[in-house]
Amino acid sequence: MEDIESRTYDFVIVGSGLGGLSCAYILAAEGKSVIVLEKNHQIGGNLQVYSREKSIFDTGVHYLGSMDPGENLYQFFKYFKILDELKLHRLDEDCFDVIRFADGSRYCYAQGYENFQKKLVEYFPEEKEAIAQYCSKIKEICAYFPLYNLRSGGKNYQLNNELLELNAHDYIASLTGNVRLRNVLAGSNLLYAGYKETTPFYVHALILNSYLTGAYKLIDGGSQIAILLSRRIREMGGTIKKRQEVVGAKYHDNGAVQSVLLKDGSEIKGHHFISNTHPAVTIDIFGEDRFLKIYKNRVKSLPNSISTFLVHISFKKGTFPYLNYNIYQHHQEDVWEATTPRSETWPESYFICTPISGRHPEYADSMTVMTYMDSAETEPWADSFRTVADQGDRGESYRNFKKQKEERVLQYIETVFPNIREKILAVHSATPLTFRDYLGNKDGSLYGIRKNSQHPNSTQINTKTKIPNLYLTGQNISLHGILGVTVSAFVTCFSFADKEKLIGQVKNA
Ligand SMILES: Cc1cc2nc3c(=O)[nH]c(=O)nc-3n(C[C@H](O)[C@H](O)[C@H](O)COP(=O)(O)OP(=O)(O)OC[C@H]3O[C@@H](n4cnc5c(N)ncnc54)[C@H](O)[C@@H]3O)c2cc1C
């Protein structure tokens, strides 16, 4: 067996989320020795799946964007040499997402800008101009993000405060007085946990653009991305170790990290260290006193996006049809209010999807319902800890809390699918504590640090830290989501590999 303690790796990567694995791939492909240390029994972070009643449930990835041939995530996955083995299913061309309201009205998002625009104009014929303007603005904004266009230079968002400060809600409201259209355009804002006052338009634009350029589900779950990536990393000589929680670090006299310390007492040495954990967690692991007070205070005080209550429903065999689209259901007109849930009316908004099974694509084994939940709701059980590797018990009161919340969600879901109860075999749920414990973040936040159109620079996290050989990667760098995290990994690795060459390799993969 490999003795990981006797070696000094070129790169020690903390966390095997998509960010950590992508960095490991890029660096291993550059000929570096890499080791990825993951605290869980399963790699992948948000890409982890679990199974109940023979159904596979995704925890943190339900569909991918930018996956049409030649689009950016497609090219990134081609570069990773995982594309050919990924089991993908394209969502409905004319209706990949449905924005649905309490009155039962439904609005389809179609794939491709032209199709998307055409469909919306059918619903809002008098708003043709506003819709066209909205689409061109999205394209205009996305052009400022070089890596999302597989470019190394040219137009850049970084010093463009006007772009960074453009608020999503305000911009959409400025286009039209038609309240329903405004809410339809922002209707999938669960994708980025949109806040009315602070969510920048560029976040909305990059994410919507990605789904318009190829929306796909992963057949039998998202863990295949992590599994395939880990295979490629190992083929290049890289090492990935599960159940290895990093709890501290040792330093050289010059202030550079010498090694990380694992919970079991072992020590892994490296020349460079990359942390895939939340920056505030990174500070705790690598030692508060090693960071400048101003940096530490800023990072620790930045608000995270809200957490989630995720309901997984298993169906009786062959009773519920597979839906080749997702639904964003809103029980209130103003879709921006959902991120401040009210206990009397919760859950005001939620995302519904049916995962696709390779065995019988015509019907759904299960349904996932993702709604918001403030981590304060699970505060009474905050001292508990539970994962597969560490089976603590949160107690009866927690189980009752979950049952009550599940019931509330089911009552709402029945308004969308009236006969759903008779088809249900079992219901499971995950709370902010589940996400906190599995991902090692502090509050189970859905997407990490909230981007803020009012103070855009304060929410930009650099990949370099004041510790000379410690770098950051993951969803808090560029953007969350599978595309955002992949882009972030490249940004991190540009410190070690030739940027032009790397982008060229992705483009020509
Ligand atoms: C409910 C939900 C639904 C989502 N749906 C989608 C979707 O449909 N499409 C999409 O594109 N994106 C989606 N996302 C977002 C996307 O999944 C994430 O942005 C992305 O996977 C984050 O990757 P990451 O590498 O930054 O971090 P993570 O996935 O959080 O990985 C961090 C890793 O670090 C490990 N770790 C933490 N602390 C330590 C330690 N001390 N020692 C060792 N290891 C440690 C964790 O265990 C974890 O494996 C969703 C997210 C959630 C929560």
The ligand as a Tripos MOL2 file, in Angstrom:
@<TRIPOS>MOLECULE
LIG
   53    58     1     0     0
SMALL
NO_CHARGES

@<TRIPOS>ATOM
      1 C1        -29.1320   21.2500   -3.1080 C.3       1 LIG1
      2 C2        -28.1790   21.7130   -4.1680 C.ar      1 LIG1
      3 C3        -28.5430   21.5990   -5.4980 C.ar      1 LIG1
      4 C4        -27.6730   22.0210   -6.5070 C.ar      1 LIG1
      5 N1        -28.0250   21.8260   -7.8090 N.ar      1 LIG1
      6 C5        -27.1520   22.1510   -8.7930 C.ar      1 LIG1
      7 C6        -27.4660   21.8690  -10.1510 C.ar      1 LIG1
      8 O1        -28.5300   21.3110  -10.4520 O.2       1 LIG1
      9 N2        -26.5660   22.2260  -11.1020 N.ar      1 LIG1
     10 C7        -25.3750   22.8360  -10.8020 C.ar      1 LIG1
     11 O2        -24.5910   23.1420  -11.7180 O.2       1 LIG1
     12 N3        -25.0430   23.0970   -9.5140 N.ar      1 LIG1
     13 C8        -25.8910   22.7630   -8.5070 C.ar      1 LIG1
     14 N4        -25.5620   23.0090   -7.1990 N.ar      1 LIG1
     15 C9        -24.2840   23.6910   -6.9010 C.3       1 LIG1
     16 C10       -23.0760   22.7850   -7.0370 C.3       1 LIG1
     17 O3        -23.3700   21.4800   -6.6200 O.3       1 LIG1
     18 C11       -21.9130   23.3280   -6.1840 C.3       1 LIG1
     19 O4        -21.7150   24.6860   -6.4710 O.3       1 LIG1
     20 C12       -20.5970   22.5950   -6.4220 C.3       1 LIG1
     21 O5        -20.7310   21.2170   -6.5060 O.3       1 LIG1
     22 C13       -19.6240   22.9590   -5.3120 C.3       1 LIG1
     23 O6        -18.3920   22.3180   -5.5110 O.3       1 LIG1
     24 P1        -17.1300   22.6700   -4.6320 P.3       1 LIG1
     25 O7        -16.0040   21.8510   -5.1390 O.co2     1 LIG1
     26 O8        -16.9280   24.1290   -4.5580 O.co2     1 LIG1
     27 O9        -17.4820   22.2770   -3.1210 O.3       1 LIG1
     28 P2        -18.1150   21.0050   -2.3990 P.3       1 LIG1
     29 O10       -18.9130   20.1810   -3.3260 O.co2     1 LIG1
     30 O11       -18.7890   21.5700   -1.1900 O.co2     1 LIG1
     31 O12       -16.8440   20.1560   -1.9320 O.3       1 LIG1
     32 C14       -16.0810   20.4550   -0.8040 C.3       1 LIG1
     33 C15       -15.4390   19.1600   -0.3360 C.3       1 LIG1
     34 O13       -14.5260   19.4370    0.7100 O.3       1 LIG1
     35 C16       -14.6540   18.3980    1.6810 C.3       1 LIG1
     36 N5        -14.1220   18.8770    2.9570 N.ar      1 LIG1
     37 C17       -14.6080   19.8870    3.7160 C.ar      1 LIG1
     38 N6        -13.8560   20.0280    4.8290 N.ar      1 LIG1
     39 C18       -12.8580   19.1080    4.7540 C.ar      1 LIG1
     40 C19       -11.7660   18.7680    5.5920 C.ar      1 LIG1
     41 N7        -11.5300   19.4260    6.7270 N.pl3     1 LIG1
     42 N8        -10.9460   17.7580    5.2210 N.ar      1 LIG1
     43 C20       -11.1530   17.0860    4.0370 C.ar      1 LIG1
     44 N9        -12.1920   17.3630    3.2140 N.ar      1 LIG1
     45 C21       -13.0260   18.3690    3.5550 C.ar      1 LIG1
     46 C22       -16.1380   18.1380    1.7190 C.3       1 LIG1
     47 O14       -16.4570   16.9270    2.3400 O.3       1 LIG1
     48 C23       -16.4620   18.1660    0.2240 C.3       1 LIG1
     49 O15       -16.2740   16.9110   -0.3650 O.3       1 LIG1
     50 C24       -26.4160   22.5980   -6.1650 C.ar      1 LIG1
     51 C25       -26.0460   22.7160   -4.8290 C.ar      1 LIG1
     52 C26       -26.9110   22.2720   -3.8400 C.ar      1 LIG1
     53 C27       -26.4880   22.3910   -2.4060 C.3       1 LIG1
@<TRIPOS>BOND
     1     1     2 1
     2     2     3 ar
     3     2    52 ar
     4     3     4 ar
     5     4     5 ar
     6     4    50 ar
     7     5     6 ar
     8     6     7 ar
     9     6    13 1
    10     7     8 2
    11     7     9 ar
    12     9    10 ar
    13    10    11 2
    14    10    12 ar
    15    12    13 ar
    16    13    14 ar
    17    14    15 1
    18    14    50 ar
    19    15    16 1
    20    16    17 1
    21    16    18 1
    22    18    19 1
    23    18    20 1
    24    20    21 1
    25    20    22 1
    26    22    23 1
    27    23    24 1
    28    24    25 2
    29    24    26 1
    30    24    27 1
    31    27    28 1
    32    28    29 2
    33    28    30 1
    34    28    31 1
    35    31    32 1
    36    32    33 1
    37    33    34 1
    38    33    48 1
    39    34    35 1
    40    35    36 1
    41    35    46 1
    42    36    37 ar
    43    36    45 ar
    44    37    38 ar
    45    38    39 ar
    46    39    40 ar
    47    39    45 ar
    48    40    41 1
    49    40    42 ar
    50    42    43 ar
    51    43    44 ar
    52    44    45 ar
    53    46    47 1
    54    46    48 1
    55    48    49 1
    56    50    51 ar
    57    51    52 ar
    58    52    53 1
@<TRIPOS>SUBSTRUCTURE
     1 LIG1         1 GROUP 0 **** ****
